[in-house]
């Protein structure tokens, strides 16, 4: 073929393609299935789950079932034809209140494949929800103040049985310190210790457990924290926090004030010098829960330490024995001449 004819043929084919261009569009269906609803119900006999799917056909058969976890027989099951692309609502009504526990609503979109109805595995989803009509137990503070007294400040940690052994809907704990009335301004407990300063009047800790289903431990519980504290120790004549080791008669009286002292047992009081020698001392009988007088004899034999009274910062120790053993101390100096 002469080259002139070959070039002419190429031009003709180019024009033919230009004037006869065709566009082919292939629509690929999008597939999706979405289930949604209330995750946690209080005691109920009716539940709703909404669903929406997109598939190849305008409508499809859908197979569903509702089961309580761990039980094979469904509470409800059926096959229905539903339109694609719109939201549908499944509603189940039980003859009475549903038992507490986990439930699963399963939905599978089906299709006709050569005359056989088959499940579309990629359009198979389960929605899990919980029915919880039980009140949560009381929160547990640590330390738990029942019948106890403390030396402040005190850090209180709160736990709940359902945090370590989950059962039902998640539980949150709210607290308030010295509320009037309790619970008026609740604070969500997040794990940070609740700090209680020592106080002669103590503190009232209100605790409420509430789950996401709306159940609670009633109006909450109150735990009362009482404290013991030595606030001051002064020699009675000079009203100073020390004595001289060479006092003529070797006897002196220390006035100790504070609050929460055990008057029933009564409390145990000791006075030790700087290196641990325990001085001979006794308590006046006019002992109260806020003050007592301690008689100390510097001439008497001491026990422990190096066997003699030494100058320096000594320690007065008070031990409550009732309602529980709790100890507080305060420094008291013995001076050289």
DOZASE-825488 format. One line per field, with one value per residue (C-alpha): chain; residue in one letter; residue number from 0; y, x, z. Coordinates in Angstrom, 1 decimal. Example, Ala and Ser with C-alpha at 12.3 -4.5 7.8 and 13.67 -1.06 7.14 Angstrom:
BEGIN
cadena: [A A]
residuo: [a s]
num: [0 1]
py: [-4.5 -1.1]
px: [12.3 13.7]
pz: [7.8 7.1]
END
This chain:
BEGIN
cadena: [A A A A A A A A A A A A A A A A A A A A A A A A A A A A A A A A A A A A A A A A A A A A A A A A A A A A A A A A A A A A A A A A A A A A A A A A A A A A A A A A A A A A A A A A A A A A A A A A A A A A A A A A A A A A A A A A A A A A A A A A A A A A A A A A A A A A A A A A A A A A A A A A A A A A A A A A A A A A A A A A A A A A A A A A A A A A A A A A A A A A A A A A A A A A A A A A A A A A A A A A A A A A A A A A A A A A A A A A A A A A A A A A A A A A A A A A A A A A A A A A A A A A A A A A A A A A A A A A A A A A A A A A A A A A A A A A A A A A A A A A A A A A A A A A A A A A A A A A A A A A A A A A A A A A A A A A A A A A A A A A A A A A A A A A A A A A A A A A A]
residuo: [x x x x x x x x x x x x x x x x x x x x x x x x x x x x x x x x x x x x x x x x x x x x x x x x x x x x x x x x x x x x x x x x x x x x x x x x x x x x x x x x x x x x x x x x x x x x x x x x x x x x x x x x x x x x x x x x x x x x x x x x x x x x x x x x x x x x x x x x x x x x x x x x x x x x x x x x x x x x x x x x x x x x x x x x x x x x x x x x x x x x x x x x x x x x x x x x x x x x x x x x x x x x x x x x x x x x x x x x x x x x x x x x x x x x x x x x x x x x x x x x x x x x x x x x x x x x x x x x x x x x x x x x x x x x x x x x x x x x x x x x x x x x x x x x x x x x x x x x x x x x x x x x x x x x x x x x x x x x x x x x x x x x x x x x x x x x x x x x x]
num: [0 1 2 3 4 5 6 7 8 9 10 11 12 13 14 15 16 17 18 19 20 21 22 23 24 25 26 27 28 29 30 31 32 33 34 35 36 37 38 39 40 41 42 43 44 45 46 47 48 49 50 51 52 53 54 55 56 57 58 59 60 61 62 63 64 65 66 67 68 69 70 71 72 73 74 75 76 77 78 79 80 81 82 83 84 85 86 87 88 89 90 91 92 93 94 95 96 97 98 99 100 101 102 103 104 105 106 107 108 109 110 111 112 113 114 115 116 117 118 119 120 121 122 123 124 125 126 127 128 129 130 131 132 133 134 135 136 137 138 139 140 141 142 143 144 145 146 147 148 149 150 151 152 153 154 155 156 157 158 159 160 161 162 163 164 165 166 167 168 169 170 171 172 173 174 175 176 177 178 179 180 181 182 183 184 185 186 187 188 189 190 191 192 193 194 195 196 197 198 199 200 201 202 203 204 205 206 207 208 209 210 211 212 213 214 215 216 217 218 219 220 221 222 223 224 225 226 227 228 229 230 231 232 233 234 235 236 237 238 239 240 241 242 243 244 245 246 247 248 249 250 251 252 253 254 255 256 257 258 259 260 261 262 263 264 265 266 267 268 269 270 271 272 273 274 275 276 277 278 279 280 281 282 283 284 285 286 287 288 289 290 291 292 293 294 295 296 297 298 299 300 301 302 303 304 305 306 307 308 309 310 311 312 313 314 315 316 317 318 319 320 321 322 323 324 325 326 327 328 329 330 331 332 333 334 335 336]
py: [0.0 3.4 5.5 8.1 5.6 4.5 8.0 8.6 5.5 6.6 10.0 8.4 6.1 9.0 11.0 8.0 7.5 11.2 11.3 7.9 8.1 6.1 6.3 3.1 3.6 0.6 1.2 -0.8 -1.2 0.0 -2.4 -1.4 -2.4 -0.2 -1.2 1.3 1.7 2.1 0.2 0.0 -0.3 -0.1 -2.8 -3.0 -5.1 -3.3 -2.7 -0.9 -1.3 0.7 -0.5 0.6 -1.3 -0.7 -3.5 -4.5 -4.7 -2.0 -4.5 -7.6 -10.3 -9.8 -12.5 -11.4 -12.9 -11.7 -13.8 -13.5 -14.2 -17.8 -19.0 -20.7 -20.4 -16.9 -14.6 -13.6 -14.5 -13.9 -13.1 -9.9 -8.1 -4.6 -1.7 -0.7 2.8 3.8 3.4 0.6 0.0 -3.3 -3.4 -6.3 -6.4 -9.0 -10.4 -8.9 -7.2 -8.7 -10.5 -8.6 -9.5 -9.1 -9.5 -9.7 -8.6 -10.2 -9.1 -10.7 -9.3 -12.1 -12.3 -14.6 -16.4 -18.6 -19.3 -20.0 -17.5 -17.1 -15.0 -12.1 -12.7 -9.1 -7.8 -9.7 -7.7 -8.0 -5.2 -5.9 -4.3 -4.8 -4.8 -3.8 -3.2 -3.9 -1.2 -1.1 -1.8 0.9 2.4 1.2 3.9 3.0 3.5 2.7 4.8 2.5 2.7 4.3 7.5 8.9 11.2 13.6 14.5 11.4 10.2 8.2 5.8 4.7 1.4 -0.4 -4.1 -3.7 -2.0 -5.3 -7.6 -5.9 -6.8 -4.8 -1.3 0.7 2.3 5.7 7.0 10.6 12.1 15.2 16.2 18.0 18.7 20.5 18.7 15.7 15.3 18.8 19.4 15.9 15.4 12.6 10.3 9.7 7.8 10.7 10.3 12.4 14.5 15.0 17.4 16.7 18.4 18.5 18.2 15.4 15.1 13.6 11.8 11.2 8.5 7.6 4.8 5.3 3.1 4.1 2.5 5.0 2.7 3.9 2.9 4.9 8.4 7.3 6.5 8.6 7.8 9.9 10.4 11.3 12.6 12.8 15.4 16.9 20.6 21.9 20.9 23.7 23.7 25.0 27.7 29.4 28.4 27.4 24.2 23.2 22.6 22.9 19.7 21.2 22.1 22.1 19.4 17.7 17.7 19.7 19.6 19.7 20.9 19.0 20.2 18.9 16.9 13.3 12.0 8.6 9.2 5.7 3.5 6.1 6.9 5.9 8.7 8.5 11.0 10.1 12.2 12.8 9.4 7.4 7.2 7.0 9.4 8.6 10.4 10.2 11.8 14.0 12.5 15.6 14.0 15.1 14.5 17.9 18.3 16.5 17.4 15.2 15.1 14.4 13.5 14.2 12.7 9.2 6.4 6.2 3.2 2.6 4.8 5.4 5.4 9.1 12.1 14.0 17.6 17.9 17.6 14.9 13.4 13.1 10.2 9.7 6.4 6.1 2.6 3.1 2.9 1.9 2.3 5.6 7.5 11.1 12.8 16.3 17.6 18.9 20.1 19.4 22.1 22.3 25.1]
px: [0.0 1.4 2.2 -0.3 -3.2 -2.0 -2.0 -5.5 -6.8 -5.5 -7.2 -10.5 -10.4 -9.6 -12.6 -14.8 -13.8 -14.3 -17.9 -18.9 -17.5 -19.7 -19.7 -20.4 -21.6 -21.8 -23.7 -22.2 -24.6 -23.5 -24.2 -24.7 -26.6 -27.0 -28.7 -29.3 -31.4 -31.4 -28.4 -29.6 -33.2 -34.6 -37.2 -39.3 -41.5 -41.0 -37.9 -37.2 -34.4 -34.1 -32.4 -31.6 -29.9 -28.9 -28.5 -28.9 -32.7 -35.3 -36.5 -35.2 -36.3 -34.9 -34.6 -34.4 -34.3 -34.3 -32.5 -31.5 -27.8 -27.1 -30.6 -30.9 -34.7 -35.5 -38.1 -39.1 -38.1 -39.5 -38.8 -40.2 -39.8 -38.5 -37.7 -34.0 -32.8 -35.3 -35.3 -37.4 -38.3 -38.5 -40.6 -40.9 -43.4 -43.0 -46.0 -44.4 -41.2 -38.2 -35.6 -32.5 -29.6 -28.0 -30.2 -29.2 -31.2 -29.8 -30.8 -29.7 -30.6 -31.4 -31.4 -32.9 -30.0 -31.2 -34.5 -32.9 -33.2 -29.8 -28.3 -26.0 -23.2 -21.9 -25.3 -25.6 -25.4 -26.3 -27.4 -26.7 -28.6 -29.1 -32.2 -31.4 -34.1 -32.1 -30.8 -27.0 -25.5 -24.1 -20.7 -17.9 -15.6 -12.2 -11.5 -15.1 -15.8 -18.4 -17.5 -14.1 -12.2 -9.2 -6.3 -6.6 -6.2 -7.8 -7.9 -11.0 -11.1 -14.5 -15.2 -18.2 -18.9 -20.0 -16.7 -14.8 -17.7 -19.7 -23.3 -26.0 -25.6 -22.4 -22.5 -21.3 -20.8 -21.6 -20.5 -20.8 -19.0 -21.0 -23.9 -26.9 -29.1 -26.9 -26.9 -27.8 -24.6 -23.3 -19.8 -19.0 -16.4 -13.6 -11.1 -9.3 -9.3 -11.7 -9.7 -11.1 -9.3 -9.2 -12.1 -13.6 -17.1 -16.1 -17.4 -20.4 -19.8 -22.8 -22.5 -24.9 -24.6 -26.5 -26.4 -27.1 -30.5 -31.6 -31.5 -29.9 -29.2 -32.2 -31.3 -27.7 -25.9 -24.2 -20.9 -19.8 -16.1 -14.9 -11.4 -8.9 -6.2 -3.7 -3.7 -1.4 0.7 1.8 3.5 0.8 2.8 4.6 2.2 5.2 5.8 8.9 10.4 13.9 15.6 16.9 13.5 13.9 11.4 11.5 7.7 5.8 2.3 1.5 -1.9 -2.9 -5.8 -7.5 -10.6 -11.8 -9.9 -11.1 -12.7 -14.2 -11.2 -9.4 -6.7 -3.1 -0.6 3.2 6.0 9.4 12.5 14.6 16.3 13.2 13.4 9.9 9.4 7.2 3.8 0.2 -3.0 -5.2 -8.7 -10.4 -9.9 -12.3 -12.6 -11.0 -8.3 -6.3 -3.4 -0.3 2.0 5.6 8.4 11.9 13.5 12.0 13.8 13.2 12.9 14.2 16.7 19.9 18.4 18.6 16.5 18.2 17.5 15.9 12.5 10.5 7.2 3.9 1.9 -1.9 -3.5 -7.2 -8.4 -12.1 -13.9 -10.7 -7.0 -5.8 -2.6 -1.6 1.6 2.9 6.4 7.3 10.9 13.1 15.7 19.1 19.6]
pz: [0.0 -1.0 2.0 0.8 1.1 4.5 5.9 4.4 6.1 9.5 9.1 8.2 11.3 13.6 12.3 12.6 16.3 17.0 15.7 17.2 20.8 23.3 27.1 29.0 32.7 35.0 38.3 41.1 44.0 47.5 50.3 53.9 57.1 60.1 63.4 66.3 69.4 73.1 74.6 78.2 79.3 82.8 83.7 80.5 78.4 75.1 73.0 69.7 67.2 64.0 60.9 57.4 54.6 51.0 48.6 44.9 44.7 45.7 48.4 50.1 52.4 55.9 58.5 62.2 65.6 69.2 71.8 75.5 75.7 76.5 75.6 72.2 71.7 70.4 72.0 68.6 65.0 61.5 57.9 56.3 53.1 53.5 51.2 50.9 51.7 54.4 58.1 59.6 63.3 64.9 68.1 70.5 73.3 76.0 78.0 81.2 82.4 80.6 82.8 83.5 81.2 77.8 74.6 71.0 68.0 64.8 61.3 58.0 54.5 52.1 48.2 45.6 43.8 41.0 42.7 46.1 49.1 50.6 53.4 52.4 54.8 54.4 55.5 58.7 62.0 65.6 68.0 71.7 74.5 78.2 80.4 84.0 86.5 89.6 92.0 92.4 95.8 98.1 97.2 99.6 101.1 102.3 105.1 106.2 109.2 111.0 114.7 114.0 114.7 112.7 112.7 109.8 107.1 105.6 102.0 101.2 98.2 96.9 95.2 93.9 93.5 89.9 89.0 89.6 88.8 86.1 86.2 84.4 83.2 84.1 87.5 88.5 92.0 93.1 96.4 98.6 101.8 104.5 102.2 103.6 102.6 101.5 97.7 96.8 94.9 93.9 92.5 90.1 91.7 89.1 91.2 92.8 96.6 98.6 101.1 104.5 106.9 110.6 112.3 115.8 114.3 111.9 108.3 106.7 103.4 101.1 98.5 95.7 93.1 89.9 86.8 83.2 83.3 85.9 88.9 92.2 95.8 96.9 98.2 98.8 102.0 104.6 106.3 109.3 109.9 113.4 114.2 117.1 117.2 119.7 119.0 121.7 124.7 127.2 130.6 132.9 134.8 132.0 129.2 127.0 125.0 127.0 130.5 131.9 132.9 136.2 137.7 141.5 142.3 138.8 138.6 136.0 134.5 130.8 129.6 126.5 124.4 121.3 120.4 120.1 123.1 124.4 127.9 128.3 128.4 128.7 126.2 126.8 127.2 127.0 127.1 125.6 125.5 122.4 122.3 123.3 127.1 128.5 131.4 134.4 133.9 135.0 134.0 136.2 136.7 135.2 131.8 129.0 125.3 124.6 127.3 130.0 132.3 132.3 135.4 134.5 136.9 135.7 138.8 138.4 136.6 132.9 130.7 127.2 125.3 127.1 130.6 131.4 130.5 127.7 126.5 123.1 121.4 123.2 122.0 123.8 122.3 122.9 121.9 121.7 122.6 121.9 119.5 117.8 118.2 116.8 117.6 117.6 118.7 119.5 120.2 123.7 124.3 127.3 127.7 129.4 131.9]
END
